Amino acid sequence: MATYTKFNSFVEDLAEKVHNLGSDTIKVALTNTAPSASNTIFANITEISAGSGYTAGGTAATITSSAQTSGTYKLVLADVTFTASGGSIGAFRYVVIYNDTPTSPADPLIAWYDYGTNITITDGNSFTTDFSAANGVIQIA
């Protein structure tokens, strides 16, 4: 099971109206270099090389729900699948979630998942992020 960690700047960015998690473009990217909680923007991340089905900057996630119930806000994203074609994708260990919409700061970071080991997607195979529909990617109470 992957370990979830939020970037520290995400909290300040929420307070300063950087994110509109109900409508902004949220992206999922892959890296094999450990993120740091002190990273603030996607340019701080060493992304894996594009190619073989992986696009630089990652893949946009579909927002399936952005709502609060009884004072707890929850953001639910649809799972994102990466499929290798014409070669392998990776290796990667970390899945990074960031907001591709804001321009100041550009591409602020939200969180990352650590899968605990290197993953390579071989030609013709897929890797699916398993974002919990029950718990969401983010809960704020």
C-alpha angles and dihedrals in degrees: 000000000000122000117233122217127173123217111247093231091060090077093053091043090056091051092049096049097249093134132056096183092184095064113008121106108261114197134197118212136177130233138168093202115088112250119225123226086233093062110111110183136031091252086070089064123087100222123201117256118279119244144078091061099322116110122208108256093028130248130310114247122220114239106226096176138006109173147117128236122189091347097311118111118208130188114202120191127191114245114270119221125204115198123193115226126176093003141353130306116220152313095239135152104180131063111203125202118203141160113252096187109071119083098194104071094014116226100352116205123242111178146318140221122222111209092193096232140045116277126200120188107213123213111292095013131105140216119206124198108226105218109183114243089195098049100024126213092276133024122184121185 
